[in-house]
Amino acid sequence: MKLSKEIRKNLLDLKYTEYSQYLNTSIVVCLTFLIGILVTMLTQKLNVGDLRILSIILVSGGFIVIIGLFIFNFKRRMILIVKEIRNLDKTSL
């Protein structure tokens, strides 16, 4: 069964919205973590000389890197969806 261009465009719009929500959530989580770490370091409540704290920061930094990779992946997919929607619009002319 072949989908009409309008249905295909609506499905792509829904997918774009889904990735947009993922992107925004990832950015909020990343910034919240970074602001929290920055505030605790500025108020000197976090002693980075302690090995346990340093290991927690390193593991958390790994999660930040993973979230960053997700952010780039979501952004790339959103760009591809926009290109596909534009191609659908061009073929309908």
C-alpha positions, 0 to 999 in steps of 0.5 A: 500500500502506497501512502499519499504525499499528505499522509507521508508528510504528516508522518514525517511531521510527527517524527520531527516533533518526536525528535524535537522533544528528545532534543529539548529534553536532552539539552535540559538534562545536560544543562541542569547537570552542568549548572548543578556541578558548577554551583557546587564547585563555586560554593566549594561543597564539592571537593574534587580532590576526593577520589570517590567524588572525582570518580562520580564526576567522571562517570557523570561526565561520560553520561554527558558525552553520551547525551551530547552524542544523542543531541547531535544524532537527534539534530542530524535526523531532524535535518534529514526529515526536513530535507525529505519533507522538502523533497515531497513538496518539490515532487508535488509541484 
